[in-house]
Amino acid sequence: MKILDKSTWKRKEHFDFFNQFDEPFFGLVTEVDCTKAYQISKSKGQSFFAYYLHKSLLAVNLVDELRYRIENNDVIIFDEIHASSTIGRKDGTFAFTFVPYSFDFANFNESLKEEINHVQNSNGLRVNDDDSRIDVIHYSSIPWHTFSGLTHARNYKRKDSAPKITFGKMFQKGDQKMMNIAIYVHHGLADGFHIAKYLDYFQKFMNGE
């Protein structure tokens, strides 16, 4: 990781402006075509959730601005961003997980399986030191329903700059299988342009490209 030189940063004024806000996050809700991704994952006997989570993380790591985080008013550029995802249990509760980034799906999936197993054999939120990491994306999913809007619980006493991505239930739209996705980012670090870059990469990966 390294510290961004804000004196030469083209978005310095944007950062200084939005970083003063009580709520500097903004976001959007859209749809992603998961027709091919679902076919590919099922043909390989892979978990669709693991498949699309991995593709999302690959896309995140290709967008510089989504690897930026704020620490003590410095902008840190991380080499890699990892997944901090909620995982549900059969009793209706959920817990937090930490899954390290890996370009290789098999490695990522193995780590995810271990975390899922830990969640299923535990109680509560599983809060640990990984929850204080800032080199993550906060992932969650709402697999029971589609959505067209989303809000997040926020603790304004704690400075936060990690993006938040939420996936919805897969649904049929004509011949396509679609899924809602909501993405929220700190406006001092990224704009709609950067969200669009992430979504373009994500869709390409979901298409098997």
C-alpha positions in Angstrom: 0.0 0.0 0.0 1.0 3.6 -0.3 -0.2 7.1 0.5 -1.7 9.1 -2.3 0.0 12.4 -3.0 -3.0 14.7 -2.7 -1.1 17.7 -4.0 -1.1 16.3 -7.5 -4.4 14.5 -7.3 -6.9 15.7 -9.8 -9.7 15.0 -7.4 -8.2 16.8 -4.4 -10.9 19.5 -4.4 -13.6 16.8 -4.7 -12.1 15.0 -1.7 -11.8 18.1 0.4 -15.4 19.0 -0.4 -17.1 15.7 0.3 -14.9 14.6 3.1 -16.5 17.4 5.3 -20.0 15.9 4.9 -21.8 14.1 7.8 -22.9 11.5 5.2 -20.3 11.4 2.4 -21.5 8.2 0.9 -23.7 8.0 -2.2 -24.9 5.1 -4.2 -27.1 3.6 -6.8 -29.2 0.5 -7.5 -29.1 -1.3 -10.8 -29.3 -4.7 -12.4 -26.6 -7.1 -13.7 -27.2 -9.8 -16.2 -26.2 -13.1 -14.6 -27.5 -15.5 -17.3 -24.1 -16.7 -18.4 -22.6 -16.6 -15.0 -25.4 -18.9 -13.6 -24.9 -21.3 -16.5 -21.1 -21.4 -16.1 -21.2 -21.8 -12.3 -23.8 -24.6 -12.4 -22.0 -26.4 -15.3 -18.8 -26.5 -13.2 -20.7 -27.5 -10.0 -19.7 -24.2 -8.3 -21.7 -22.1 -5.9 -23.4 -19.3 -7.8 -22.9 -17.0 -4.7 -19.2 -17.8 -4.6 -18.9 -17.3 -8.3 -20.4 -13.8 -8.5 -18.8 -12.7 -5.2 -15.4 -13.6 -6.7 -16.2 -11.8 -10.0 -17.2 -8.7 -8.1 -14.0 -8.7 -6.1 -12.0 -9.1 -9.3 -13.8 -6.1 -10.8 -13.3 -4.0 -7.6 -9.5 -4.6 -7.7 -9.3 -3.3 -11.3 -10.7 0.2 -10.3 -8.1 2.2 -8.5 -10.6 4.5 -6.8 -12.3 1.5 -5.1 -9.0 0.6 -3.5 -8.7 4.0 -1.9 -9.4 4.4 1.8 -9.1 7.3 4.3 -7.0 7.0 7.3 -6.1 10.0 9.5 -7.1 12.3 6.6 -4.6 10.5 4.3 -5.8 8.6 1.3 -4.3 5.1 1.3 -4.0 3.1 -1.9 -4.2 -0.6 -1.1 -2.6 -3.2 -3.4 -5.5 -5.6 -2.9 -9.0 -5.3 -1.5 -10.6 -8.3 0.3 -14.2 -9.4 0.9 -16.0 -8.8 4.2 -19.3 -10.5 3.6 -22.3 -11.3 5.7 -23.3 -15.0 5.7 -26.7 -16.2 6.8 -27.6 -19.1 9.0 -30.6 -21.4 8.9 -32.0 -19.9 12.1 -32.3 -16.5 10.3 -29.3 -14.8 11.9 -26.1 -13.8 10.1 -22.4 -13.3 10.9 -19.5 -11.4 9.4 -16.7 -13.1 7.5 -13.4 -12.1 6.0 -12.3 -13.7 2.7 -8.8 -12.7 1.4 -8.6 -11.7 -2.3 -7.2 -14.2 -4.7 -7.3 -14.0 -8.5 -7.7 -17.8 -8.5 -11.3 -18.8 -8.0 -10.4 -22.2 -6.4 -8.3 -20.5 -3.7 -10.9 -17.8 -3.0 -13.7 -20.4 -2.9 -11.8 -22.6 -0.4 -11.4 -19.6 1.9 -15.1 -18.7 1.5 -16.1 -22.3 2.3 -14.1 -22.3 5.5 -15.7 -19.0 6.6 -19.2 -20.3 5.8 -18.5 -23.4 7.9 -17.3 -21.3 10.8 -20.5 -19.2 10.6 -22.7 -22.2 10.5 -21.0 -23.6 13.6 -21.1 -20.4 15.7 -23.5 -17.9 17.2 -23.7 -14.2 17.1 -21.9 -11.8 14.7 -18.4 -13.2 15.0 -16.9 -9.8 15.5 -13.1 -9.9 15.4 -10.0 -8.0 14.4 -10.8 -8.4 10.7 -13.9 -6.3 11.2 -11.7 -3.2 11.8 -9.8 -3.7 8.6 -10.4 -1.0 6.0 -8.9 -2.8 3.0 -12.2 -4.6 2.3 -15.5 -4.3 0.5 -18.5 -4.7 2.8 -20.6 -7.2 1.0 -24.1 -8.4 1.9 -26.9 -10.1 0.0 -30.7 -10.2 0.2 -31.5 -13.5 -1.7 -35.1 -13.6 -0.7 -36.3 -10.6 -2.7 -35.6 -8.1 -5.4 -35.1 -4.4 -4.5 -35.1 -1.0 -6.1 -33.6 0.9 -3.2 -31.4 0.2 -0.2 -30.1 2.0 2.9 -27.4 1.0 5.3 -27.0 1.2 9.1 -24.2 3.7 9.8 -22.2 4.7 12.8 -21.3 8.4 12.2 -18.9 8.4 15.2 -16.7 6.0 13.3 -15.0 7.2 10.1 -15.8 4.9 7.3 -14.6 4.9 3.7 -15.0 1.2 2.6 -17.5 0.7 -0.3 -20.6 -1.4 0.4 -22.1 -3.7 -2.2 -25.3 -5.6 -1.8 -26.8 -8.3 -4.1 -30.5 -9.2 -4.4 -32.5 -12.2 -5.5 -32.0 -13.5 -9.0 -35.1 -13.0 -11.2 -36.2 -13.8 -14.7 -36.6 -10.9 -17.2 -37.5 -12.3 -20.6 -34.8 -14.7 -21.6 -32.3 -13.3 -19.1 -31.6 -14.0 -15.5 -31.0 -10.7 -13.7 -30.0 -9.6 -10.3 -30.2 -6.3 -8.4 -27.0 -4.8 -7.1 -26.6 -1.8 -4.9 -23.2 -0.1 -4.5 -22.4 2.7 -2.1 -19.0 4.6 -2.1 -17.4 7.5 -0.3 -17.9 10.5 -2.7 -14.6 12.0 -1.6 -12.9 8.9 -3.2 -15.0 8.0 -6.1 -17.7 9.3 -8.4 -20.4 7.7 -10.6 -17.8 7.3 -13.3 -15.9 4.9 -11.1 -19.0 2.9 -10.2 -19.7 2.6 -13.9 -16.2 1.2 -14.5 -16.7 -1.4 -11.8 -20.1 -2.4 -13.2 -18.6 -2.7 -16.7 -15.8 -5.0 -15.4 -18.2 -7.0 -13.3 -20.6 -7.6 -16.2 -17.7 -8.7 -18.4 -16.5 -11.2 -15.8 -20.1 -12.4 -15.3 -20.3 -13.0 -19.0 -17.2 -15.2 -18.8 -15.0 -12.7 -20.7 
